[in-house]
Amino acid sequence: MKSEMGRHIVRAALVGLGLLAAGAASAQQDRAANIDNKPAKQVFGAARDAAPFEARAIGFYSKGCLAGAEALPVNGKTWQAMRLSRNRNWGHPNLVAFLERFSAKVPGISKWPGILVGDMAQPRGGPMLTGHASHQIGLDADIWLTPMPTREFSRDEREKVSATMIVRPDRLDVDSKVWTPSLVAVIKTAAQDAEVERVLVNAAIKKALCRDATGDRSWLQKVRPYWGHDYHMHVRISCPAGSPDCRAQDPVVPGEGCGSELDWWFSDANLHPKPPKEPPKPKPPMLVKELPEACKQVVLAP
């Protein structure tokens, strides 16, 4: 009798577990369906921790996500992370390793004690609520063109201290009061790293590098002019092994990039563009369903 009752209890428990599992699966499916049409920046911007998967960069730098992210410690011997309230000091382990490796070289090649690291990626990558079209797959990092101090910044200072403006007010060249050989050496060392794919800087900074670089100049090929990089350099590393869904960027254009291709950046049409006759309509936000399919699992993971 007791044995029969025990079998009934076990059977009931198993049925209950099955119902719970089915219910959980159904709830997960409903949740997945519900986020398809939500703006990806809201969904990914709300994630506070990494997705508990093997590290993978998924998609393209400006359209993807990140599984198994690693947080860069806020303090290291040769780096400090800035703007901690944004929770953007996450990246693929290869990016964290690069920052540690690169920053350790900086005191030896410059007068800088170390580097200040700005935005990397969110805990699960993806589009951000503010700023940055890229930084989505954990392979991008903004490194301030300001040396790390010899003391540790407070959390409040990390929110309020400004990076150094490198570009002259007329936008035609760098500010000679802040441009130093150490800046050249730091940018050069980043570009020479084998994993680095691109280093994006303001065109005036590229112009100054072209003028001041000596010896081996092959690293200049990786340094590309781009809007909005007056205070920092944007370092991008290549797709890592073990990330088959990571889409590589087109190879950099051959050559130093120091010739006539720089002229347009300093043209009146670029520096002082005429306003359009009609204001452009804002682009609709990227939806979760527009990201690679694997990104849905990343953002839904507990």
C-alpha atoms as a printed R data frame, in Angstrom:
    type eleno elety resid chain resno      x      y       z
1   ATOM     1    CA   MET     A     1  0.000  0.000   0.000
2   ATOM     2    CA   LYS     A     2  2.751  2.378   1.002
3   ATOM     3    CA   SER     A     3  4.714  1.377  -2.083
4   ATOM     4    CA   GLU     A     4  1.703  2.082  -4.314
5   ATOM     5    CA   MET     A     5  1.157  5.440  -2.638
6   ATOM     6    CA   GLY     A     6  4.834  6.280  -3.162
7   ATOM     7    CA   ARG     A     7  4.558  5.510  -6.860
8   ATOM     8    CA   HIS     A     8  1.531  7.803  -7.096
9   ATOM     9    CA   ILE     A     9  3.453 10.602  -5.361
10  ATOM    10    CA   VAL     A    10  6.472 10.190  -7.649
11  ATOM    11    CA   ARG     A    11  4.228 10.082 -10.724
12  ATOM    12    CA   ALA     A    12  2.414 13.221  -9.606
13  ATOM    13    CA   ALA     A    13  5.697 14.987  -8.950
14  ATOM    14    CA   LEU     A    14  7.021 14.087 -12.386
15  ATOM    15    CA   VAL     A    15  3.818 15.315 -14.029
16  ATOM    16    CA   GLY     A    16  4.107 18.529 -12.036
17  ATOM    17    CA   LEU     A    17  7.701 19.008 -13.114
18  ATOM    18    CA   GLY     A    18  6.717 18.387 -16.702
19  ATOM    19    CA   LEU     A    19  3.976 20.983 -16.486
20  ATOM    20    CA   LEU     A    20  6.378 23.446 -14.924
21  ATOM    21    CA   ALA     A    21  8.940 22.832 -17.661
22  ATOM    22    CA   ALA     A    22  6.306 23.187 -20.356
23  ATOM    23    CA   GLY     A    23  5.043 26.350 -18.727
24  ATOM    24    CA   ALA     A    24  8.545 27.788 -18.526
25  ATOM    25    CA   ALA     A    25  9.205 26.938 -22.181
26  ATOM    26    CA   SER     A    26  5.924 28.525 -23.206
27  ATOM    27    CA   ALA     A    27  6.682 31.643 -21.190
28  ATOM    28    CA   GLN     A    28 10.121 31.855 -22.813
29  ATOM    29    CA   GLN     A    29  8.566 31.545 -26.274
30  ATOM    30    CA   ASP     A    30  6.043 34.263 -25.448
31  ATOM    31    CA   ARG     A    31  8.797 36.521 -24.157
32  ATOM    32    CA   ALA     A    32 10.861 35.917 -27.288
33  ATOM    33    CA   ALA     A    33  7.915 36.800 -29.504
34  ATOM    34    CA   ASN     A    34  7.153 39.915 -27.471
35  ATOM    35    CA   ILE     A    35 10.599 41.459 -27.899
36  ATOM    36    CA   ASP     A    36 10.829 41.034 -31.675
37  ATOM    37    CA   ASN     A    37  9.372 44.454 -32.426
38  ATOM    38    CA   LYS     A    38 10.921 46.311 -29.514
39  ATOM    39    CA   PRO     A    39 13.754 48.801 -30.125
40  ATOM    40    CA   ALA     A    40 16.955 46.835 -29.630
41  ATOM    41    CA   LYS     A    41 18.632 49.714 -27.790
42  ATOM    42    CA   GLN     A    42 15.983 49.558 -25.064
43  ATOM    43    CA   VAL     A    43 16.183 45.781 -24.661
44  ATOM    44    CA   PHE     A    44 19.978 45.528 -24.679
45  ATOM    45    CA   GLY     A    45 20.402 48.764 -22.763
46  ATOM    46    CA   ALA     A    46 18.426 47.262 -19.874
47  ATOM    47    CA   ALA     A    47 20.748 44.248 -19.449
48  ATOM    48    CA   ARG     A    48 22.970 44.635 -16.393
49  ATOM    49    CA   ASP     A    49 25.083 41.476 -16.656
50  ATOM    50    CA   ALA     A    50 26.673 39.324 -19.332
51  ATOM    51    CA   ALA     A    51 24.848 36.425 -20.996
52  ATOM    52    CA   PRO     A    52 26.163 33.174 -19.429
53  ATOM    53    CA   PHE     A    53 27.429 31.604 -22.652
54  ATOM    54    CA   GLU     A    54 30.787 30.919 -24.229
55  ATOM    55    CA   ALA     A    55 32.323 34.173 -25.446
56  ATOM    56    CA   ARG     A    56 31.159 35.029 -28.974
57  ATOM    57    CA   ALA     A    57 30.990 38.212 -31.026
58  ATOM    58    CA   ILE     A    58 27.805 37.934 -33.093
59  ATOM    59    CA   GLY     A    59 27.061 39.953 -36.231
60  ATOM    60    CA   PHE     A    60 28.727 43.151 -37.402
61  ATOM    61    CA   TYR     A    61 30.286 45.962 -35.371
62  ATOM    62    CA   SER     A    62 27.184 48.110 -35.924
63  ATOM    63    CA   LYS     A    63 24.556 45.344 -35.983
64  ATOM    64    CA   GLY     A    64 25.039 42.540 -33.512
65  ATOM    65    CA   CYS     A    65 25.473 41.483 -29.910
66  ATOM    66    CA   LEU     A    66 27.865 39.808 -27.505
67  ATOM    67    CA   ALA     A    67 27.667 36.520 -25.587
68  ATOM    68    CA   GLY     A    68 29.910 35.681 -22.636
69  ATOM    69    CA   ALA     A    69 31.205 39.222 -22.203
70  ATOM    70    CA   GLU     A    70 33.956 40.037 -19.740
71  ATOM    71    CA   ALA     A    71 34.098 43.257 -17.730
72  ATOM    72    CA   LEU     A    72 37.291 45.277 -17.780
73  ATOM    73    CA   PRO     A    73 38.196 45.869 -14.113
74  ATOM    74    CA   VAL     A    74 37.655 49.539 -13.311
75  ATOM    75    CA   ASN     A    75 41.271 49.847 -12.140
76  ATOM    76    CA   GLY     A    76 44.498 48.330 -13.357
77  ATOM    77    CA   LYS     A    77 48.138 49.218 -12.898
78  ATOM    78    CA   THR     A    78 48.159 51.002 -16.259
79  ATOM    79    CA   TRP     A    79 44.486 51.814 -16.897
80  ATOM    80    CA   GLN     A    80 41.371 53.297 -15.339
81  ATOM    81    CA   ALA     A    81 37.843 52.896 -16.725
82  ATOM    82    CA   MET     A    82 35.765 56.069 -17.037
83  ATOM    83    CA   ARG     A    83 32.020 56.882 -17.003
84  ATOM    84    CA   LEU     A    84 31.221 53.834 -14.878
85  ATOM    85    CA   SER     A    85 27.536 54.770 -14.547
86  ATOM    86    CA   ARG     A    86 27.051 53.808 -18.215
87  ATOM    87    CA   ASN     A    87 27.996 50.162 -17.533
88  ATOM    88    CA   ARG     A    88 29.857 50.020 -20.831
89  ATOM    89    CA   ASN     A    89 33.173 48.556 -19.653
90  ATOM    90    CA   TRP     A    90 32.347 45.136 -21.146
91  ATOM    91    CA   GLY     A    91 33.877 43.389 -24.117
92  ATOM    92    CA   HIS     A    92 34.883 40.122 -25.697
93  ATOM    93    CA   PRO     A    93 37.770 38.620 -23.665
94  ATOM    94    CA   ASN     A    94 40.082 39.394 -26.608
95  ATOM    95    CA   LEU     A    95 39.290 43.102 -26.264
96  ATOM    96    CA   VAL     A    96 39.928 43.061 -22.511
97  ATOM    97    CA   ALA     A    97 43.222 41.238 -23.141
98  ATOM    98    CA   PHE     A    98 44.190 43.838 -25.755
99  ATOM    99    CA   LEU     A    99 43.523 46.737 -23.381
100 ATOM   100    CA   GLU     A   100 45.587 45.115 -20.640
101 ATOM   101    CA   ARG     A   101 48.403 44.281 -23.081
102 ATOM   102    CA   PHE     A   102 48.404 47.681 -24.788
103 ATOM   103    CA   SER     A   103 48.157 49.740 -21.597
104 ATOM   104    CA   ALA     A   104 51.143 47.865 -20.114
105 ATOM   105    CA   LYS     A   105 53.262 49.094 -23.049
106 ATOM   106    CA   VAL     A   106 52.225 52.730 -22.745
107 ATOM   107    CA   PRO     A   107 54.521 53.828 -19.860
108 ATOM   108    CA   GLY     A   108 57.504 52.411 -21.740
109 ATOM   109    CA   ILE     A   109 56.868 54.234 -25.024
110 ATOM   110    CA   SER     A   110 55.503 57.554 -23.733
111 ATOM   111    CA   LYS     A   111 55.353 59.872 -20.755
112 ATOM   112    CA   TRP     A   112 51.922 58.509 -19.854
113 ATOM   113    CA   PRO     A   113 51.514 56.408 -16.662
114 ATOM   114    CA   GLY     A   114 48.681 54.570 -18.425
115 ATOM   115    CA   ILE     A   115 45.411 55.029 -20.320
116 ATOM   116    CA   LEU     A   116 41.852 56.113 -19.599
117 ATOM   117    CA   VAL     A   117 39.271 53.792 -21.156
118 ATOM   118    CA   GLY     A   118 35.914 55.170 -22.222
119 ATOM   119    CA   ASP     A   119 33.027 53.206 -23.742
120 ATOM   120    CA   MET     A   120 33.534 49.594 -24.733
121 ATOM   121    CA   ALA     A   121 30.254 47.632 -24.986
122 ATOM   122    CA   GLN     A   122 27.187 46.880 -22.906
123 ATOM   123    CA   PRO     A   123 27.034 43.599 -20.928
124 ATOM   124    CA   ARG     A   124 25.316 41.852 -23.835
125 ATOM   125    CA   GLY     A   125 26.422 44.214 -26.566
126 ATOM   126    CA   GLY     A   126 23.771 45.409 -28.967
127 ATOM   127    CA   PRO     A   127 22.709 48.976 -29.800
128 ATOM   128    CA   MET     A   128 23.117 51.564 -27.042
129 ATOM   129    CA   LEU     A   129 20.524 53.948 -25.692
130 ATOM   130    CA   THR     A   130 22.795 56.911 -26.450
131 ATOM   131    CA   GLY     A   131 25.705 57.457 -28.846
132 ATOM   132    CA   HIS     A   132 27.643 54.934 -30.927
133 ATOM   133    CA   ALA     A   133 26.364 53.188 -34.010
134 ATOM   134    CA   SER     A   134 29.022 50.525 -33.447
135 ATOM   135    CA   HIS     A   135 30.410 49.091 -30.153
136 ATOM   136    CA   GLN     A   136 27.781 46.325 -30.468
137 ATOM   137    CA   ILE     A   137 29.810 43.091 -30.539
138 ATOM   138    CA   GLY     A   138 32.429 43.742 -27.874
139 ATOM   139    CA   LEU     A   139 35.355 44.490 -30.189
140 ATOM   140    CA   ASP     A   140 35.430 48.325 -29.984
141 ATOM   141    CA   ALA     A   141 36.938 50.544 -27.282
142 ATOM   142    CA   ASP     A   142 37.305 54.299 -26.917
143 ATOM   143    CA   ILE     A   143 40.674 55.257 -25.448
144 ATOM   144    CA   TRP     A   144 40.921 58.847 -24.287
145 ATOM   145    CA   LEU     A   145 43.732 60.952 -25.715
146 ATOM   146    CA   THR     A   146 44.438 62.007 -22.151
147 ATOM   147    CA   PRO     A   147 47.039 60.298 -19.965
148 ATOM   148    CA   MET     A   148 45.980 58.405 -16.871
149 ATOM   149    CA   PRO     A   149 46.941 60.331 -13.722
150 ATOM   150    CA   THR     A   150 49.340 58.879 -11.175
151 ATOM   151    CA   ARG     A   151 46.508 58.710  -8.646
152 ATOM   152    CA   GLU     A   152 43.212 56.834  -8.755
153 ATOM   153    CA   PHE     A   153 40.183 58.850  -9.842
154 ATOM   154    CA   SER     A   154 37.148 58.773  -7.548
155 ATOM   155    CA   ARG     A   155 33.890 57.481  -9.007
156 ATOM   156    CA   ASP     A   156 32.591 61.039  -9.063
157 ATOM   157    CA   GLU     A   157 35.644 62.256 -10.981
158 ATOM   158    CA   ARG     A   158 35.198 59.481 -13.512
159 ATOM   159    CA   GLU     A   159 31.781 60.942 -14.348
160 ATOM   160    CA   LYS     A   160 32.856 64.595 -14.492
161 ATOM   161    CA   VAL     A   161 36.466 64.794 -15.715
162 ATOM   162    CA   SER     A   162 36.633 65.696 -19.400
163 ATOM   163    CA   ALA     A   163 38.971 64.254 -22.002
164 ATOM   164    CA   THR     A   164 41.432 66.592 -23.702
165 ATOM   165    CA   MET     A   165 40.272 68.331 -26.865
166 ATOM   166    CA   ILE     A   166 43.014 67.657 -29.419
167 ATOM   167    CA   VAL     A   167 41.622 69.487 -32.467
168 ATOM   168    CA   ARG     A   168 42.153 73.192 -33.145
169 ATOM   169    CA   PRO     A   169 39.008 75.390 -33.096
170 ATOM   170    CA   ASP     A   170 39.150 75.935 -36.874
171 ATOM   171    CA   ARG     A   171 39.185 72.108 -37.335
172 ATOM   172    CA   LEU     A   172 42.103 72.321 -39.791
173 ATOM   173    CA   ASP     A   173 44.814 70.881 -37.556
174 ATOM   174    CA   VAL     A   174 45.614 69.737 -34.038
175 ATOM   175    CA   ASP     A   175 46.057 72.158 -31.155
176 ATOM   176    CA   SER     A   176 49.818 72.602 -30.803
177 ATOM   177    CA   LYS     A   177 49.414 73.298 -27.068
178 ATOM   178    CA   VAL     A   178 48.291 69.719 -26.393
179 ATOM   179    CA   TRP     A   179 49.809 67.739 -29.274
180 ATOM   180    CA   THR     A   180 52.871 65.838 -28.038
181 ATOM   181    CA   PRO     A   181 55.235 63.055 -29.149
182 ATOM   182    CA   SER     A   182 53.594 60.859 -26.504
183 ATOM   183    CA   LEU     A   183 50.278 61.074 -28.371
184 ATOM   184    CA   VAL     A   184 51.977 59.916 -31.563
185 ATOM   185    CA   ALA     A   185 53.655 57.038 -29.731
186 ATOM   186    CA   VAL     A   186 50.445 55.898 -28.004
187 ATOM   187    CA   ILE     A   187 48.370 55.870 -31.206
188 ATOM   188    CA   LYS     A   188 51.205 54.166 -33.107
189 ATOM   189    CA   THR     A   189 51.512 51.432 -30.482
190 ATOM   190    CA   ALA     A   190 47.779 50.716 -30.626
191 ATOM   191    CA   ALA     A   191 47.811 50.523 -34.425
192 ATOM   192    CA   GLN     A   192 50.803 48.176 -34.439
193 ATOM   193    CA   ASP     A   193 49.014 45.523 -32.382
194 ATOM   194    CA   ALA     A   194 48.350 42.474 -34.584
195 ATOM   195    CA   GLU     A   195 44.721 42.165 -33.451
196 ATOM   196    CA   VAL     A   196 43.816 45.781 -34.175
197 ATOM   197    CA   GLU     A   197 41.724 46.217 -37.308
198 ATOM   198    CA   ARG     A   198 41.203 50.016 -37.260
199 ATOM   199    CA   VAL     A   199 42.073 53.066 -35.201
200 ATOM   200    CA   LEU     A   200 39.596 55.882 -35.857
201 ATOM   201    CA   VAL     A   201 40.613 59.492 -35.138
202 ATOM   202    CA   ASN     A   202 39.605 62.987 -36.195
203 ATOM   203    CA   ALA     A   203 41.001 63.922 -39.611
204 ATOM   204    CA   ALA     A   204 43.154 66.659 -38.030
205 ATOM   205    CA   ILE     A   205 44.785 64.024 -35.827
206 ATOM   206    CA   LYS     A   206 45.405 61.814 -38.861
207 ATOM   207    CA   LYS     A   207 46.955 64.828 -40.619
208 ATOM   208    CA   ALA     A   208 49.295 65.456 -37.676
209 ATOM   209    CA   LEU     A   209 50.274 61.786 -37.498
210 ATOM   210    CA   CYS     A   210 51.121 61.817 -41.212
211 ATOM   211    CA   ARG     A   211 53.309 64.855 -40.627
212 ATOM   212    CA   ASP     A   212 55.080 63.625 -37.473
213 ATOM   213    CA   ALA     A   213 55.477 59.878 -37.971
214 ATOM   214    CA   THR     A   214 59.060 58.758 -38.500
215 ATOM   215    CA   GLY     A   215 60.766 55.463 -39.284
216 ATOM   216    CA   ASP     A   216 58.355 52.622 -40.067
217 ATOM   217    CA   ARG     A   217 55.123 54.290 -41.170
218 ATOM   218    CA   SER     A   218 53.194 51.175 -42.192
219 ATOM   219    CA   TRP     A   219 50.949 51.456 -39.105
220 ATOM   220    CA   LEU     A   220 49.418 54.631 -40.548
221 ATOM   221    CA   GLN     A   221 47.364 52.440 -42.886
222 ATOM   222    CA   LYS     A   222 45.190 51.330 -39.960
223 ATOM   223    CA   VAL     A   223 44.598 54.864 -38.668
224 ATOM   224    CA   ARG     A   224 41.518 56.201 -40.443
225 ATOM   225    CA   PRO     A   225 39.865 59.640 -40.250
226 ATOM   226    CA   TYR     A   226 36.314 59.705 -38.954
227 ATOM   227    CA   TRP     A   227 33.842 62.190 -37.518
228 ATOM   228    CA   GLY     A   228 33.573 62.802 -33.809
229 ATOM   229    CA   HIS     A   229 36.937 61.553 -32.576
230 ATOM   230    CA   ASP     A   230 38.350 64.839 -31.316
231 ATOM   231    CA   TYR     A   231 39.034 63.620 -27.759
232 ATOM   232    CA   HIS     A   232 39.672 59.910 -28.125
233 ATOM   233    CA   MET     A   233 40.792 57.190 -30.481
234 ATOM   234    CA   HIS     A   234 38.392 54.401 -31.309
235 ATOM   235    CA   VAL     A   235 40.252 51.094 -31.420
236 ATOM   236    CA   ARG     A   236 38.606 48.144 -33.178
237 ATOM   237    CA   ILE     A   237 39.967 44.605 -33.057
238 ATOM   238    CA   SER     A   238 39.322 41.827 -35.554
239 ATOM   239    CA   CYS     A   239 36.778 39.019 -35.316
240 ATOM   240    CA   PRO     A   240 38.077 36.448 -32.820
241 ATOM   241    CA   ALA     A   241 38.438 32.705 -33.324
242 ATOM   242    CA   GLY     A   242 35.412 30.886 -31.956
243 ATOM   243    CA   SER     A   243 32.988 33.523 -33.246
244 ATOM   244    CA   PRO     A   244 31.769 32.101 -36.580
245 ATOM   245    CA   ASP     A   245 28.864 34.562 -36.722
246 ATOM   246    CA   CYS     A   246 31.141 37.599 -36.442
247 ATOM   247    CA   ARG     A   247 31.255 39.518 -39.738
248 ATOM   248    CA   ALA     A   248 34.636 41.051 -40.530
249 ATOM   249    CA   GLN     A   249 35.074 44.573 -41.818
250 ATOM   250    CA   ASP     A   250 36.441 45.163 -45.308
251 ATOM   251    CA   PRO     A   251 40.254 45.285 -45.344
252 ATOM   252    CA   VAL     A   252 41.803 48.725 -44.893
253 ATOM   253    CA   VAL     A   253 42.675 50.579 -48.086
254 ATOM   254    CA   PRO     A   254 46.355 50.074 -48.971
255 ATOM   255    CA   GLY     A   255 48.753 52.933 -48.340
256 ATOM   256    CA   GLU     A   256 49.387 55.423 -45.559
257 ATOM   257    CA   GLY     A   257 46.245 57.445 -46.262
258 ATOM   258    CA   CYS     A   258 48.269 60.655 -46.076
259 ATOM   259    CA   GLY     A   259 47.731 62.009 -49.581
260 ATOM   260    CA   SER     A   260 44.937 63.757 -51.427
261 ATOM   261    CA   GLU     A   261 42.382 61.421 -49.828
262 ATOM   262    CA   LEU     A   262 42.651 63.621 -46.715
263 ATOM   263    CA   ASP     A   263 41.779 66.833 -48.549
264 ATOM   264    CA   TRP     A   264 38.003 66.372 -48.477
265 ATOM   265    CA   TRP     A   265 37.949 66.278 -44.691
266 ATOM   266    CA   PHE     A   266 39.228 69.860 -44.620
267 ATOM   267    CA   SER     A   267 37.021 71.175 -47.420
268 ATOM   268    CA   ASP     A   268 34.417 73.846 -46.759
269 ATOM   269    CA   ALA     A   269 31.715 71.398 -47.857
270 ATOM   270    CA   ASN     A   270 32.634 69.078 -44.999
271 ATOM   271    CA   LEU     A   271 33.557 71.583 -42.299
272 ATOM   272    CA   HIS     A   272 30.711 74.020 -43.038
273 ATOM   273    CA   PRO     A   273 27.981 72.080 -44.837
274 ATOM   274    CA   LYS     A   274 24.923 73.941 -46.041
275 ATOM   275    CA   PRO     A   275 21.757 72.992 -44.175
276 ATOM   276    CA   PRO     A   276 19.389 70.771 -46.173
277 ATOM   277    CA   LYS     A   277 16.297 72.343 -47.677
278 ATOM   278    CA   GLU     A   278 14.171 69.938 -45.666
279 ATOM   279    CA   PRO     A   279 15.251 68.494 -42.298
280 ATOM   280    CA   PRO     A   280 15.986 64.787 -42.687
281 ATOM   281    CA   LYS     A   281 13.522 62.437 -41.067
282 ATOM   282    CA   PRO     A   282 14.955 60.547 -38.090
283 ATOM   283    CA   LYS     A   283 15.766 56.928 -38.812
284 ATOM   284    CA   PRO     A   284 13.529 54.427 -37.015
285 ATOM   285    CA   PRO     A   285 15.313 52.544 -34.235
286 ATOM   286    CA   MET     A   286 16.747 49.115 -34.987
287 ATOM   287    CA   LEU     A   287 14.400 46.376 -33.764
288 ATOM   288    CA   VAL     A   288 15.454 43.193 -31.995
289 ATOM   289    CA   LYS     A   289 14.219 41.098 -34.939
290 ATOM   290    CA   GLU     A   290 16.635 42.948 -37.248
291 ATOM   291    CA   LEU     A   291 19.665 41.668 -35.338
292 ATOM   292    CA   PRO     A   292 21.166 38.216 -35.965
293 ATOM   293    CA   GLU     A   293 18.871 35.463 -34.696
294 ATOM   294    CA   ALA     A   294 21.347 34.394 -31.994
295 ATOM   295    CA   CYS     A   295 21.031 37.819 -30.362
296 ATOM   296    CA   LYS     A   296 17.544 36.959 -29.190
297 ATOM   297    CA   GLN     A   297 18.902 34.054 -27.134
298 ATOM   298    CA   VAL     A   298 21.633 36.335 -25.767
299 ATOM   299    CA   VAL     A   299 19.230 38.967 -24.513
300 ATOM   300    CA   LEU     A   300 16.686 36.449 -23.176
301 ATOM   301    CA   ALA     A   301 19.256 34.448 -21.200
302 ATOM   302    CA   PRO     A   302 18.881 34.694 -17.401
